[in-house]
């Protein structure tokens, strides 16, 4: 069988330089003609690897010819019409006609005289001959050991597993397919094929020789599995997310990007357009910021409602709403929408909410507020959606100044109006305790575990000049959502624990936090920033000077409807397994990534023991705001889900302390109780109201606990404790009564005591 010119060039190129990528892809595209026959009318059959689609294969490129001439000076283009290798032709007593070619051993590829014709032949024909053979030729024990090693190497080849995806052989099914292929190959292997493989040895070249034969085997043996996996891939397709919102695409939206650093007036200008519109929506990254805009806008005479996961406040006659980003509605029509902190599109956990709002909001005018890091990706998305983009660039009102003189490691150098920033709850109370012990300053504290009401109370206390609270100690939670009168930001350290190890604080986060100093309209218009230790000063200066990194990808996460469609392709799969398989099989464009969802998986695993929950119920429960590191909060979520599954009204079943905390353990307990109540309120707004009927009581309890937390923080003077601190074993008392663990142990102890006393002692006492 004569070979084409393209095949001829391909074999020379493979033998001369690398037998890896080009040869196998070309052979695979030729072999997949038979796969094309299964789906003749579908032109999207190769979404995972378009290079394998034979319908779009370009003619053999001239640059490859130039490479061949460069790497092999003896090569002449006039030899194209000649046949490099003759195929195996059985003509009477004739023997296979083969040609011996010398080749470079660049990647360990081996070329042996007499076996070259096997590597040159069409793998489709090789497979058919193996399939039609009654049995394979006999081999020596050494040859079989080598072949088994080659097949074992192929089974463990990551390259082969990845390439198999192009023909819809999934990673989970690949081991099964390879196992059956090994059995088939071992029974049918002929001498010439075996000799060629043995000559190649367990190498990449052997994998690339076997792969096209393996593909033909799979196409013939597993057509149902291939069709099933193809449908799974299609149901997990997250490409072109802008097409998910056809009504938004039908509009000619005006996108206004307010691009600038903190304290530059970008959000103020966006809110002006929001208040001037007939109907508008403000999308906030935090409940705290949504509440602040809600109060500000209503205070200026514009009726505005509030919508968060835990709270709904409807103001009569209002056409404006301030909401958290996850609660935004893509069904309603607005004149103006404002999406704050748009750079959060790249957040690895919550980025999908900003992406969804940006792509799906049905608003004539959308104002984006953020730093320049996502400007490039916003331009790209606007070119895909057809929206018109306007860019407004801002500069900080007054430059941020770095104080060269640090605190030299001494917290006694703290002054009024300072904000000490740490990155852990433990350090918050250590710093507060040290400042109040060694100076005359009093400290307010703000950290992420506090409810928004308590954070606002602490911020108000700090901003008020008529009290003794003149220093703020905060975590990175101070970076957004609060207007504070900060004179100087002092970084306690510039490293933090990311859940795995201690890492430097990202430059973008350092800029965000340092920019809180010197706010326009505050008592300190000139912002200062410094560090506690001199060793951290250089890194602070470097972060503030560094330009914003261009973000290349933004987050996505499937809607429930997409997961439901995917679940229909995989019956008898648990919800945690469904999430895992979706993340394995989903296909995304180059501008998007799948948001991390380990916390969702942990909740899903916990809820597996609850029977009677639908898929949608599990999906909603997994998005409830729960601290997965708090066992008490997780227990209450499990109890809520169990009660809901029994179609019973879900009760709160939790009391409220009557006094403020007197220790850190009591403070932790208050924080947990408020988180549980917040979770109950969130569930009451995402499920039917009659299933969580005590939401008004939960609101009142949450308000009381927030007040108790504020009172506790003003007088907190204790050392911090860990939320998951293990219970200490009770120590045995040296004096006094010890409760026996069992009657037998008590009896043994008394008997030992009697035996230790002198003889006749008990008789003397009795007398």
Buried (B, 14 or more C-beta within 10 A) or exposed (E): EEBEBBBBBBBBBBBBBBBBEBBBBBBBBBBBEBBBEBEEEEEEBBBBBEEBBBEEBEEBEEEBBEBBEEBBEEBEEEBBEEBBBBBBEEEEEEEBEBEEBEBEEEEEBBBBEBBBBBBBBBBBEBBEBBEEEEEBBEBEEEBBEBBEBBBEBBBEBEBBBEBBBBBBBBBEBBEEBBEBBBEBBBEBBBEBBBBBBBBBBBBBBBBBBBBBBBBBBBBEBBEEBBEBBBBBBBBBBBEEBBEBBEEBBEBEBBBBBBBBBBBBBBBEBBBEBBBEBEBBBBBBBBBBBBBBBBBBBBEEEBEBBBBBBBBBBEBEEBBBBBBBBBBBBBEEEBBBBBBBBBBBBBBEBBBBBBBBBBBBBBBBBBBBBBBBBBBEBBEBBBEBBEBEBEBBEBEBBEEBBBBEEBBEEEBEBBEEBBBBBBBBBEBBBBBBBBBBEEBEBBBBBBBEBBBBBBBBBBBBBBBEEEEEBBBBBBBBBBBBBBEBBBBBBBBBBBBBEEEEEEEBBEBBBBBBBBBBBBBEEBEBEEBBBBBBBBEBBEBBBEBBEEEBEEBEBBBBBBEEEBBBBBBEBBEEBEBBBBBBBBBEBBEBBEBBBBBBBEBBBBBBBBBEEBEEBEBEBBBBBBBBBBBBEBEBBBEBBBBBBBBBBEEEEBBBEBEBBEEBBEEBBBBBBBBBBBBBBBBBBBBBBBBEEEBBEBBEEBBEBBBBBBBBBBBBBBEBEBEBBEBEEEEEEEEEEEEEEEEEEEEEEEEEEEEEEEEEEEEEEEEEEEE
